[in-house]
Amino acid sequence: MKTDKELLQLILDNIKEGFSNPDYNCDGLCLVVLFIIDEITLDERMKLNTYLKKYLPRHKKDDYCWIPGKLEPRIKWLNEQINKL
């Protein structure tokens, strides 16, 4: 099973492609998880979901922690989390 750090790195590695792929219409971190769904097991998805629920900042707009579609704050947060682990 991948570690939290490996799972966050996987999101970081795929976030730009996920946000730019019109088939996925990604505009938040949670949707990037759908983009990588074939690369992680069900247990890893559950583990990642638990991590995101615990550590994502409070939602500021609707169900988003940051302005929908803005990459920079998401990339910054992912890097900070990865560096902490």
Secondary structure, DSSP 4 states (H G I P E B T S, - for coil): ---HHHHHHHHHHHHHHHHH-TTTT--SHHHHHHHTGGGS-HHHHHHHHHHHHHHSPPP-BTTBSS-TT-HHHHHHHHHHHHHH-
